[in-house]
């Protein structure tokens, strides 16, 4: 039983690192300017406050619109939008 508890504790500890679901948190200042420009063009009125770099190199930028709804956009480093939520 102790081995199972220890294994679960280790799995939780490893799973709670800096990456989440294959994404690494990135300060907004480190997101390429062209990516932020596209995000602001595609989601006008959104105040972006978080960003992640995915393992495939895409950036996911997240923020809230004027009504408080969370909006997310995925953009490749060359500025191609792959998803808007």
PyMOL commands that set and color helices and strands:
alter all, ss='L'
color gray80, all
select helices_A, chain A and resi 2-15+28-30+33-42
alter helices_A, ss='H'
color red, helices_A
select strands_A, chain A and resi 19-20+23-25+47-54+59-64+70-75+81-84
alter strands_A, ss='S'
color yellow, strands_A
deselect
rebuild
show_as cartoon
